[in-house]
Amino acid sequence: MLVFGGISSSSAEDLVTALFPDFEALVHQGHNEILITGFTWHDSSTYDSGKDLNDLAWGGGYARYFDHYDGDPASTVAPVKSDILFGMVFADSNRRPEVALGYGRTWTFASVENLSWSFGYAAGITMRHDIWDGAPIPYILPLLNLRLFKRLDLFASYIPPLPSNSFGDAPGNVPFLFMGWRF
């Protein structure tokens, strides 16, 4: 039995299973998605009005997703829930690269043929040069998904207002939009 940092391989597997209950299905039965990031909005009441902030968060990434269906996945009915494992790099508010790695889960709350709305969360780590000198920052954020024709995902998330001086010159209150193309 391997032990690293006091955690055995079996307890590490138990931890992964507890945090990501469908991780094995996601990896082995999941599908691929290309991510394209694109837009943020910085609330002018939260940020210094003299600062030129980047709202075009262009970048991209890769995701692995697994949809859980209650019935036939070939139908046009939306999945009951979806899991996504992702990594992306995009231009941050200061036009510098920001890395985000994470896991997300959404639950479908409304659907019609070839269109569904899902809501859930994304949790992971991000790294920015202007916060904690680029050290990893954990996050848990809301995630909204509009899926069209089972191929195009339009995602929205929101970074809420953060306590002043906790994260340098990045006080939050920012919606973040990105999209994915499933293949």
C-alpha positions, 0 to 999 in steps of 0.5 A: 500500500502506497502512502503519500502525506499520510493518505493511503491510496484507498482513502484517496480513492474514497476522497475522490469518490466522496467529492466526485461520485461519478468521476469514473463514469466521467473519465471512462464513459464521458465525451469531449468538449472544446471550451471558448471563453469570451466575456466578463463584466466588471461592476463599476461600483465595485472597481476603481473607475479609472482602471482600464479592465478587460471585459474580453476574457478570450481564451479556451480550454478542454472539458470531459463531460458525462450526462446522466439520462433518465431514459434514452440518451438518444432522445431530445430530452435533456439529461437529468444531471451533467458532470464536467471536468475542465481546464481553461486559460483566458485573459484576466481582468488585467489582460494576463493569462489566468488558469482555471481547473475544475469540476462542475455539476448541473441539474436540468430544471427546464427543457423543451425539444433540443433546448435545456436549462441547467443550474449547478456549481463549479469548484476548483482552483484558479491562478492569477498573477495579481492575487497571492502572487499566482498561488492557487486559489480555490473556488466554488461558483454558481454555474448556469448552462443553456444547451442547444441541440445537445452540442452547444453549451452556453455557460454563465458563472458569477464571482460574487463581491469579495471582502476588501483586501482579501484578494488584492485588487480583484474584489469580484462582482463579475459575471463570466460567460463562456461556451462549449462545443461537444464532439 
